Structure formats: structure tokens, C-alpha cells
Amino acid sequence: MRALLACALAASVCSQAAGAPPPPPYQMRAQLPAGDRLEAGKDGAILFSNRCGACHLVGGMGTNLLTKQRVAAGEPPESGLLANRKDLTQTYVKFVVRHGKLAMPPLTRVEVTDAELDSIAKYLGKAGP
């Protein structure tokens, strides 16, 4: 198993060194902030990247689906990125995260704690509480 892991790591480093393009943004998420996950006041942008980025950063499935929906509604493609939206409220963000919407499953308090969700909702909820 160690040999397989070492080989995979070496192949990854070699492909980067050989000029391969970097992974897409949704695979390069921010690291989870250190400390207690139940502690309030962490950086919402970093938490969004870490907790939501696999789907909601550039190239993620959630972004692609939202972009398609927003363009069909006459909105610009940039509105498919949640971080670009100006119409989201904190309450709406929290509701969708906990209850899900269409292809997005609901996320539990283990996946995203209430403190993390508060920070994420403040980051995305530019239209207010």
C-alpha cells in the first residue's frame, strides 16, 4: 500500500513538473482552519472553499448546474458562482444547506457545523440576514 501511495505521489509531482496544467479550482480547496469546528467567527470564504468548493467553485457540478439555470433565466453566467451572487440572504443559504435543493443533498451538522454555516452564510448572504 505504501509503495502504491508513493508511486501515485511521485506520478503527481512528475506530471506537475512536466508542465501538466494544475487541477481545476474545485479540486484546490482551502485548508480547513485550525481549531474547534464549533467555535464561531471563522473566515467564511475559507470555510466556503473547504466545505462547499468541491461543488461550488469554478468547474464544480453545482456551479455548472446553477450557471445553466441562471443563464436560462436571463442572468449572466457569472451568477452561477455563489460567491458572485448579490441576491442571497443568510437565511436562504442556511435553509438550502440544511434541507438541500434539487441535486444538492442536505448537509448534516457533522459535515458543516452550525458555527461554520453561520460564517459561510455571512460570506454568501450579501442581501442581508
Contacts in CASP RR format, 6 or more apart in sequence:
PFRMAT RR
TARGET T0000
AUTHOR 0000-0000-0000
METHOD contacts of the structure
MODEL  1
MRALLACALAASVCSQAAGAPPPPPYQMRAQLPAGDRLEAGKDGAILFSN
RCGACHLVGGMGTNLLTKQRVAAGEPPESGLLANRKDLTQTYVKFVVRHG
KLAMPPLTRVEVTDAELDSIAKYLGKAGP
16 22 0 8 1.000
22 28 0 8 1.000
24 58 0 8 1.000
24 59 0 8 1.000
24 60 0 8 1.000
25 57 0 8 1.000
25 58 0 8 1.000
25 59 0 8 1.000
26 53 0 8 1.000
26 54 0 8 1.000
26 55 0 8 1.000
26 56 0 8 1.000
26 57 0 8 1.000
26 58 0 8 1.000
26 59 0 8 1.000
26 60 0 8 1.000
26 63 0 8 1.000
27 54 0 8 1.000
29 49 0 8 1.000
29 50 0 8 1.000
29 53 0 8 1.000
29 54 0 8 1.000
29 57 0 8 1.000
30 45 0 8 1.000
30 46 0 8 1.000
30 49 0 8 1.000
30 50 0 8 1.000
31 46 0 8 1.000
31 50 0 8 1.000
32 46 0 8 1.000
32 47 0 8 1.000
32 50 0 8 1.000
32 51 0 8 1.000
33 42 0 8 1.000
33 43 0 8 1.000
33 46 0 8 1.000
33 47 0 8 1.000
37 113 0 8 1.000
37 115 0 8 1.000
37 116 0 8 1.000
38 113 0 8 1.000
38 114 0 8 1.000
38 115 0 8 1.000
39 115 0 8 1.000
40 115 0 8 1.000
40 118 0 8 1.000
40 119 0 8 1.000
41 115 0 8 1.000
41 118 0 8 1.000
41 119 0 8 1.000
42 115 0 8 1.000
42 116 0 8 1.000
42 119 0 8 1.000
43 119 0 8 1.000
43 123 0 8 1.000
44 119 0 8 1.000
44 120 0 8 1.000
44 122 0 8 1.000
44 123 0 8 1.000
45 83 0 8 1.000
45 123 0 8 1.000
47 116 0 8 1.000
47 119 0 8 1.000
47 120 0 8 1.000
47 123 0 8 1.000
48 56 0 8 1.000
48 82 0 8 1.000
48 83 0 8 1.000
48 120 0 8 1.000
48 123 0 8 1.000
48 124 0 8 1.000
49 57 0 8 1.000
51 107 0 8 1.000
51 111 0 8 1.000
51 112 0 8 1.000
51 116 0 8 1.000
51 120 0 8 1.000
52 82 0 8 1.000
52 120 0 8 1.000
53 60 0 8 1.000
54 60 0 8 1.000
55 61 0 8 1.000
55 62 0 8 1.000
55 63 0 8 1.000
55 104 0 8 1.000
56 62 0 8 1.000
56 63 0 8 1.000
56 66 0 8 1.000
56 81 0 8 1.000
56 82 0 8 1.000
56 83 0 8 1.000
57 63 0 8 1.000
57 81 0 8 1.000
58 81 0 8 1.000
61 103 0 8 1.000
62 103 0 8 1.000
62 104 0 8 1.000
63 80 0 8 1.000
63 81 0 8 1.000
63 82 0 8 1.000
65 102 0 8 1.000
65 103 0 8 1.000
66 79 0 8 1.000
66 80 0 8 1.000
66 81 0 8 1.000
66 82 0 8 1.000
67 77 0 8 1.000
67 79 0 8 1.000
67 80 0 8 1.000
67 81 0 8 1.000
69 80 0 8 1.000
70 76 0 8 1.000
70 77 0 8 1.000
70 79 0 8 1.000
70 80 0 8 1.000
71 77 0 8 1.000
78 84 0 8 1.000
79 85 0 8 1.000
82 88 0 8 1.000
82 124 0 8 1.000
83 123 0 8 1.000
83 124 0 8 1.000
85 124 0 8 1.000
85 125 0 8 1.000
85 126 0 8 1.000
86 126 0 8 1.000
86 127 0 8 1.000
87 126 0 8 1.000
87 127 0 8 1.000
88 124 0 8 1.000
88 125 0 8 1.000
88 126 0 8 1.000
88 127 0 8 1.000
89 125 0 8 1.000
89 127 0 8 1.000
89 128 0 8 1.000
89 129 0 8 1.000
90 118 0 8 1.000
90 121 0 8 1.000
90 122 0 8 1.000
90 124 0 8 1.000
90 125 0 8 1.000
90 128 0 8 1.000
90 129 0 8 1.000
91 121 0 8 1.000
91 129 0 8 1.000
92 125 0 8 1.000
93 117 0 8 1.000
93 120 0 8 1.000
93 121 0 8 1.000
93 124 0 8 1.000
93 125 0 8 1.000
94 117 0 8 1.000
94 118 0 8 1.000
94 121 0 8 1.000
96 104 0 8 1.000
97 106 0 8 1.000
97 107 0 8 1.000
97 112 0 8 1.000
97 117 0 8 1.000
97 120 0 8 1.000
97 121 0 8 1.000
98 106 0 8 1.000
98 107 0 8 1.000
98 117 0 8 1.000
99 106 0 8 1.000
100 106 0 8 1.000
100 107 0 8 1.000
112 120 0 8 1.000
END
